[in-house]
Amino acid sequence: PEVYPVYGVEPASFTPTTEAFNAMLHPADREELWRKTQESIAQREVFEHEYRIILPDGMVRWIFNRSHV
């Protein structure tokens, strides 16, 4: 539930799919984010990456993600 406000979406109107997430990514950051994701999975390492998203209102927001995949 805490992630929805960060991404500027509402749980009732946003279905969190890979396609929906990809559509929110800044076009210049998509390739690198997915490359780093695959690299983290393959190497079983913690994922850390900074990237931009485009909010529904058009505003650009920087995200720093640290997670285990």
Helices and strands as residue ranges (DSSP letters): H 3-7, H 18-24, H 30-43, E 46-54, E 60-68
